[in-house]
Amino acid sequence: MSNSISGGRQESVVMGRDISGPITFTAAGRRVPAYLQDPLRWPLASGWDALAAGAHRARPDDFGDAVPPYVPRDQDAVIRARLTRAADEGGLVLVVGDSTAGKTRACFEALRTELPEYRVVAPVGGPDLLTAVEVIDRTAVRCVVWLDDLESCLGPDGLEPGLLAELIRLRIPVLATMRHQQFDIFAAPETASETGPPEHARTATAGARVLRQLAPVELDRVWSAGELERAGEADDDRIADALAHHGPYGIAEYLAAGPALFQEWHRAFRPGGRPRAAALIAAAVDLARTGLRPPYPLGLLTDAHEPYLTAAGGPLLRPEPFDSALEWATRRRHGVTSMLVPTQDPDAWDVFDYLTDHTQTSVPDTTWHTALRHTTDIDDLTNIGVHAHYVAPAIAESFYRRAAEAGSADALNNLGLLLGRASRQEDAEHVFRQAADTGHAEAACNLGALLANSGRAEEAERFFRMAADTGHVDATANLGTLLDGTGRTDEAEHLFRLAANTGHPRALNNLGILLDDTGRADEAESTYRQAADAGHAEAMCNLGILLDDRGRTDEAEDFFRMAADTGHVDAMHNLGVLLVDTGRADEAESTYRQAADAGSVRSLFNLGGLLAKAGRTDEAEATYRRAADAGHVGAANNLGILLDGSGQTDEAEHFFRQAADAGNMTARNNLDILLAEMGRVDEAEATYPPSRIRR
């Protein structure tokens, strides 16, 4: 007898043919934390506390209430509609914004309004999230998962694409917030080219793969006119004060005292100020910016702050004693918060996140190295590597290697991406192979992309299949592209459909191309539309081409414009062509110029033709020269025609030859005619055969 487990891994299994009576089974695996064991003890959304949810405190009112009345935000309707949908279908609603923009409060109010009878669970970290999902599945209690500061739960041991799919399957709603700074770090795409240009496989950490599946709701820290008007209707002295004095800051930002604390911290870096306290805070701020998770032990802050103090002037600042500095840095201000925030450990501290988000200076190398000395946790090492990946790649490599030595396959994968980005392809391949040998699907996919780009298609196929067999959607799409490029279109279509069924935009676009190429235009249109709805710019452009070919010009124009607005250069060019065809030459000129500035040589050529037709010969000549210099053969020929027409025959000959040598038959004929007109008939006949083509 044997068992197979579908949809995941089961660490402990009990089998028996006939069982009677009770069974006691104690697993030695993951322990369920006490706070997660009984969902009926989790708070109801209707009775939950905003501060417990993570909302920032404001100055207390006369009754000691640190939570002002809620001022409705412009994005409330969007957040609430998505939350209601997630309650019906499962899935993640993410609200992104700056620190103190009001993200947590807006989500908290949406939750209380839309799902008041749901139990709320707020897991602490990725492993607890996994446990919470298992508990909800087992007990069938209606629950919503609350993930304030989503980054703490992202990763292979927490929220990754497989768990997101499971949340959707179980119809569990998740409401999450994330600061812009963290979102940009985790969502920043690495690029590993797949087979068959112009498509590319975007690869990054497990967290990035989750974020790429989402369309976050953006909450601006600076309030709109409508929001300010609603704030004016609130009966609260604190809001009225914020409305009168917030200046360039957002209302929530002002209420949380963020700007005031930020300015006070920086003023402390002066003689007679609080320079040691300011250095302690700077050290905590930059440790947070490295990705090292709080709390920060006092010994770490002591070690990390000295370079900041030295850089600011050291003894010349007459720094205060350490105890006095710590007292100042941890003192609550305005009844709201302190700069260093206490934690459950009396000898370890967190930092007010507003200070972290609004610090723009580079993290000093000394701080990265201090974090490395004080860090042994694999997840922290990998996380710090992610934060350093783009801003300090040499440091990121050190962290990844330390984590890899400790057994992290994710760190190996990220290290491979880093090495590939630095054009160290052999090293990257070696590292990806190490990670793939552990069963790491993302690394196998990345290795497949690297091999495909170096022309080793058979090896690439093997690793793409290895990853695709685990359900890795990017690998499935990449394998489809590889097979499509080698003529195995039936299997490619099957793979594209598998990936497309998960909503994978690139797979949808590639499937649309395959359907279009095989004469199934109606199905191609539907498929392109799905990809376009997911924000895939190339699919928008392809859909525009298909619609234009079918005579639906107005619709085609809409999709070309949508893609062009994302910066898609081919869409800009195609929009220019459509505008010319519909008699809007002035707008076409502007569009061609935009595309040309973005690098489109085709648009330069078309712009030259547009200018020549309008009689703007000098501009046309200059434009054709740019296109010819960029290698456009038709532009060289047309430039020759313009030059010949203005009597510049020697230069015209040069450009006709340039185009003719590149194989342009029209240019060959034009050169033949020019030579004949110059009396060099023997040279013309000897150089080129007679042609009926006339310019």
N, C-alpha and C positions, 0 to 999 in steps of 0.2 A: 504494500500500500504506500502511496506517496501523496504529498500535498503540493499544490502550487498556489502561490499568493498573487493575486491580480491587483495592480494599481499601487504597489508600494512594497515595503519590506516589513515582515513580521519577525520580531526578535525572538519571541517565545510562542510555541504552538503546542497545544494539548490535543492528542488524538485518542479516540476510543470508539470501538464499534457499538457497544451498549453501555450506557452509564446510568446508574440509579443512585439516588441519594445526593446529598450536597457535596460539593467539591470546594476545597480551599486551595487557592492558587496564589502564591506569592512570587512576583517577578523581581528579579534582581536588577532590572533595568532602570529606566528613568523614574525617579521619585516624583510623585505629584505634590507640589507645594501646598501647604495647608490652605492658602487663600484661594486655590483653584479647585479644591475638592468638591465643594457643594455649590452648584449654580444658584440654588434657592437662597443662598446667603449673599449673592452678589446684589448690588443696589439696583433698584428699578430706575430707569432713566428719568421718570417723572420726579423722583425724590433725591436725585444725585446732587452733589455740591460742585459748584463751578471751580472752586479752588482745588478740590480733590481731583477734578478732571484735568487740572494743569493750567487753568487760566491765570494770567498775571494778576497780582494784587494791585489795587489802587489805594490812594490815600483813604483811610477809613473815614466814614461820616460820623456824625455826632453820636450815633448808636453803635459805633465800632464795626460797621459793615464795610468790608474791603472790596465788595463787588458792586459796582455801580449798576443802575438800570441798563438794560440792553438797548442799544440804538440799532435798529434794523439796518443791515448792509445791502448794497445793491446785488450781491451775489447770493443772498439768502435763498431766493427761489430756485436757483440752479443747484445749490447744495442740497436742499430739501427734496427736490425732484429726484436727484441721483440717489439719495439715501433711501427714499421710498422704493425706487426701482431695485436697489441692492437688497432690500428686505424681501422683495418678491423673488428675485433671481439669484441672489448671492453676489459677492464681489466687493471690490474695494473702491471707496470714494476718498479721494485725496485732495486736500486743500493746501495750497502752497503760498507762502508769503514771507515777508521779513519778520524778524523777531518783533513782538508787540504790535503786529499788524491787526491782531484780533482774530486769528485763525481758530484758536482753541475755543474762544467764546462763541464764535459763529457756529462752529460744529456742535458745541454743547447745547446751544439753543435749538438748533435743528433737530438734534436727537431727542430733546425733551418734548418738542412739538410733534414730531412725526412718529416716534416710536416710544411713547411714554410707558407702555407695559412691557417693554423688553428689558431683560436683565443686562447689565453692563459688566463686561470683563475687560480689565486693562492689564494685559500680560507685561511682565518686566523682562524684556529681552526675547530673543528668538526661540530658545528652547521652551520657555514658558508659553509662548504662542502655540507651538506644536501641541503641547499638553492641553492647553485650553480648547483647541479645536477637537481633540480627542474626547475631552469631557463633554463638550456640547453635543457631539455626535452620539455619545453613549447615553446621555440623559434626555435628549430631545427637548430641552428647555429653550424657549425662544430667547436668544441672546444676540447682542451686538458686540463686536470686538472693537475696543477703543485703543487706537495706537497714536497717542500724542508723541511727536518726534519719531516718525516712522523709521528713521535710519537705525535706531537701536534694535529693530527687529528684522532688518534686511539681511539676507545672506543664506548660505546653504543649510545652516542649522536653524533657520527661522523662515521668514517669508521669501520664498523663491517661486518660480513659475509653477512648479508642481503643487505646492500648497495653495497658491492662488486658484488653480484649477479645482482643487478639492473644496475650497471655500465656496466656489460657484456651484459645484455639484451638490454640496450640502445646503445651499441657499442660506449661507451665513453672511450677514452684512458686516462690513468692516468700515469704520470711519477713522480716517487718519489725517494727521497734519505733518508738515515738513517745512523747515525753513529753506528759503531760496538757496542759501549758501550750500546746504547739505544736498539739496536736490541736484544742483549743478554738478557737485562732485560725483554723486552716485550715478547720475544719468549721462554724464559725459561719455560719448561713444568712442571706444577704440574702433579701428577699422581694420578688418582683415579681408582682403579682396577675395571674393569667390570667383568661380570660373565664369567666363563669359561676360565681358564688359557690356553695358555700363553699370550693371548692378554690383553692389557690394554687400557683404555680410557684416553687419554691425555686431561686434562682440564685446562684452565687458563682463563685469561681475554678475553673480546671480541677482543682486539687487538691481543692477541696471536693466537686466532683462525684464524684471517686474515693472520698473518705471516706464519702460518703452511700451508696455501694453496699456498704459493709462493716459487719459487726457485730464490732467489736474485742473482744479478750479483755482484760478489766481485771485488772491485777495490783496489789494493794494494797501500799503501802509498809509498813503495820503488819501484822505477821504474825498469823495466826489461832492459836487454841489448839492445833490439830493441827500447824501448822507449827512452833510453839514446842516442842511435844513432840518432833517429829522432830529439831529442832536440838539438843535435849538428848541425843539418842542419838549425835550426831556426835563422833568422837574427834579434836577439834581445840581447842587452847587458845584460839585467837582466837574461835571460835564460842562456847565456854564463857564467855569474858569478855564477849562481846556479849550473851549470854543473861542474864548477871548484872547488867549495867549499862546496857542500852539504854534503859530508862525509857520515855518516850512515843514513841521512835523505832523504826523497823523494824530488824531484825537486819542486813540488807544495808546500810541507811543508816548504821548504827553502824560496820560493818566498813569502809566506804569513808571513814570519818572525816568525813562531811558535817557533822553537827551541831557537831563540835569546830572545824572550820575556819570555819563560819559565825559561831560565837560569837567566835572569835579575831579575825576580820576586824572585827566591830563593836566589840570592845573596843579596837581600835587607833585608833579615832576619839576620842582624848582627849589632853590635854596630857601630854607625857612618853611617849606611846605611839608609834604609827607612822602619824600622820595622813595624810602624803603617800602612803604605801603603800596605806592604806585608800581614799584618793580614787582612786588608779590602779585599784584593784580595782573600786570602785563604777562608775567610768567604763566598764570592760570589761563588767561585769555589765549595765549599762543599754544599752550598744551592742548586746549580744547580744539584749536584750529589744526593741530596735527592729526586729530582723530582719536587721540587717547581718551578713553571714556573716564568720566569722573566716577567716584571722588578722587581728589588728589591729596595724598598724604602730606602732612606738614614737612616731612623730610624731603619729599620731591620738590615742593614749592621753595624750600630753603635752598636746595641745590640749584634750582632753575632760575631763581630771581637775581642772583649775583651778577651775571653778565649784563642784565638790563640796568642795574644800578651803576655798574662800571661805565657802560656806554653813555649814560646820562650825565656823568661827571664824577661819580664815586665820592671820595671824601670831601671834595669841594662843595657838594650839596649838603654836607653835614647831616647825613641820614640819621633818623631817629632809631631808638632801640627796637629790637625785633618784636618784643611783646607789645609795645606801643603801636607799631606798624600793623600787627595782626589785629589788634583791637579796632583800629581805625578802618581797616579794610573790611571787617566783618560787622561793622555797626549798621543797623537798619536806618535808612534815610527816608524821610517824608512818610513814614509809616508804611512804606511799600516793600522795599527789599534792600539788601546789602550788596556790595560789589562781589565779595566772596560769600557764597551762600552755604549755610551749614548743612551737613548731611547726618545720617544716622551715626556715623563714626565721629566722635567729638574731636578727633585729631586729623580729620580729612575734610576737604572743602570742594564745592562746586563753584562755578562762576556765573554771574548774571549774563544770560545769553545775549542780551542786547549789546553788551560790550564786545562780545565775540563777533557778532554779525556786522558791526560797524567799524571794525578795525581792518584797515586796508593794507598795512605795511606787510612786507614779506616776513615769514617766520624765520628767525635766525637759525643758522646751522647748529649753533650751540644748543638750542631748544630741541631740535630734532634728535640730536645725539643724546641729550639728557633723557628724552622719552625712550630712546632705544636702551639706555642703561637701566632704566627703571621698569622695563616691560618684559614680561615672560609669557603672558597670555597669547595664545596663537591668534585668537580673533582680533585682539588689539594690534598685534604686529601686522596682520593682514590689512586691518582697517587703516592704520597709519600709512601703510604702503599705498593704499588707494588715495588717501588725501595728498600724498606727496607725488603721485604718479605723473602729474603734468607740471607741477611747480618746482619739484626737486627730484628729478628722476634718479640721480645717483643715490640719494638717500632712500628713495622708494625701493631701489634694488637691494639695499642692505636689509631693510625690513622684510621684504619678500623672502630673501634667502634665509633669514633667521626663522621665519614662520615655516618655510619649506623644510628646513632641517628638523623642525619640531613635528613634521608630519602633515602640513597643510597642503592639500592638492590645489585648493583655491589660490594659495599664494604662488604655487608653481605656475598655474595658468596665468595669473596676473603678471608674473615675472616674464613669461613668454611674450605677452602682449607688449610689455615694456621694452624687451630686447628687440622685438620686431620693429617697433616704432623707431628704435635707434639704428635700424638697418643691420642689426647683428643676427642675420637670418639663421646661420648655422647654430648659434647659441639658442635662439628661440625654438628652433626645431627640436633640439636636444631636450629642452625643458618641457615643451609640450608633450613629447613622447613619454617623459617621466610621469607627467600627470595623467596622460591617457592610459598608461599601464596600470594605474590605480582604479580605472573605471570612470575617470572624470570626463563627463560627456562634453562639457564646454571646451575643454582642452583638446579632445579628439576632433571636435568641429573646427577649432582654430588651426590645428595641425593639418586637417584636410584642406583648409583654405590656403595655408602656406604652401603645401605641396602642389595644389592646383596651379597656384601662381607661378611656380617654378617649373611647370610643364610635366609634372609627375602625376598624370591623371589617374593611373591605376591605383597608386598608393593613396591618393586623395580619396578616391571612391571608397576604399576600404575603411578609412577613418570616418568619413561622412556616414557610412552605413553603421559603423559601430555606435556613433552618437545618435543617429536617427532611430536605431533599435531601442534606445532608452526613452524615446519620446521627445528628443531634443528637436524643437521645431525649426530653428535656424539651420541645423544640419540637414533636416528633411528637405527644406527649400533649396539648400546648396547642392544637395545630391541631385535634386530634380534639374537644376541648372546644368550641372556637369553632364548628366545623361542626355539632356536636350541638345547640348552642344556636340554630342557624339552620335546623334541621330536616333537615340532610343526614346522617341517621343511618347510612346504609349506608357512606358514606365515613368517617364518624367511627368506626364500628366497626372498619373496616379499619385505621385509624391507631392506635386503642387496642390492637388486637391486635399490630401491629408493635412498639409500645413495650412492651406486656406481655410479649412473647416475650423481651425482654432482662431481665425481672424487675422492671421499673419499677413500684413499688408504687402510685403514683397512677394510672397508666394501667390497672393491674389493677382498682383500685377503680372507676374511671369505666366500664370495660368491664362490670364487674359490675352497676352501676346501669343501664346501657343494656340489658343482657340481662334484668334483672329487670323493667324497664319494658315490655319487648316480650314478656313472658310466658315467658321461658326460665329458669325458676327453678332447675332443676337445674344448668345451666351457670353461672348467676349465683352459686350457692352455691360451686361449685368455684373460680370466679375470685376471689370474696371471700376464700376460705380462703387462696389463694396470697398475696394482698395482706396478709392478717392475719398469716400466717407471716413475712412480711417486716417486721412491726412497724407496719403502717399502721393507726392508731387508728380512722379513719373507716370503713375496711373492716371492722374488728371490730364496730363499732356497726351498720353496715348488715347484716352477716351475722347479728347478733343479732336485728334486726328481721325479716329473712327467716325465720329459724328459729322465731321466736315466732309469726309468721303461719302457719307450717306446723305449729303445735302442739308443737314440740320445745322446750318451755319450759326444761328443765334446760340444754340446750346453749346456748340463747339467753342465759340468765343468765351462763354462763361467759364468753361473748364480751363481754357488756355490762360485766362486772367487769374483764376484761382491758383494755378501752378506757378505762373509768373510772379505772383505776390509772395511766394515762398522763396524766390530767387532762382527758379528752374530756368536755365538759359535756353534750352530747346523750346520751351513753352513760350518764352518771350519772342523768339524767332518766328515760331509758327503763328503767333498772334499778329506779328507784323505782316506776314504773308496774307493772312486773312483780311487784315485791314486794307491792304493794297487791293485785294480782289473785290472788296466791297466799296471801293472808291473813297477811302478815308486816308489819303496820302499823308496829310499832316500828322495824324496820330501814328501812322505807321512809321514815319521818320523818327518820331520820339521813341517808339518801341524798339526799332532797330538800333538806335543809339544806345539805349539801355542795355540791350543784349550784347552789342559790340563792346561796351565798357566792361561787361562781365566776361568777355573772352570769346564771344562767338564770331569767328571769321566769316561764316556764312552770312551773318547779319551785316557785317562790314561790306561784303560784296553786294548784297541786295540794297543796302543804303547807297552805295555808289551808283547803282543803276537808277534808283529813285531820284537822286540829285542830278544825274545826267539827263534824265527825261525831263526834269523841270528846268533845264537850261543853266543849272548852277555848275558850270564846267570846272571851275577852279576847285570847288569843294569836292566834286566827284573825283577829280584827279587825285587830290590828297587822300581821299577815302580809299580809292583803288590801290594807291601806293601802300597804304597800311595793310590792306588785305593781301597784296602781292608779296610784301615783305614777310607776311605770316605764312606764305606758301600756297595761297589760293590761286590755282592755275587760271581759272576763268577771269579773275581780277587782273592778272598780268596781261591776258589777251585784250580785255576791254580797255585797260590803261594804254596799251599799244594803239588801239583804235583812236582814243582821245588825242594822244600825242601826235599821231599821224595827221589827224584832222587839223591840228594847230600848227603843222609844219615842222614839228620836232622829230624828223624822220630817224635820225641816228638813235635817239632814245626809244622811239617806237620799235625800231629793229631789235634793240636789246630785249624789250619785254616780250615781243613776239617770239624771239628765240627761246627765252626762258620758259614760256608756256609750251612752245612746240617741243622742246627737249623733255618736257614732263609728259608728253604724249597727247597734247591737245590738238586735234586735227584741224579745228577752225583756225587756231593760231598758225599752224603749218601753212595753211592756204593763204592766210593774210600775209605771212612773211614772204611767200612766193610772189604774191601780187606786188608787195612793196618793193622787192628786189627788181622785179620786171619794170616797175614804174621808174626806178632809179637807173635803168639801163644796164642792170647786172643780170640779164636774161640767162646767160650761160650758167651763172652761179645758182640762180633759182632752179633751173631745170636739173642741174647736177645734184642739187641738195635735196629737193623734194619732188616726188612724182606729181604729175598733173592731177588736179582735183576740181570737182565741180562746185565745191563749197565756196560761197562768196560771203564776205563780211557785210 
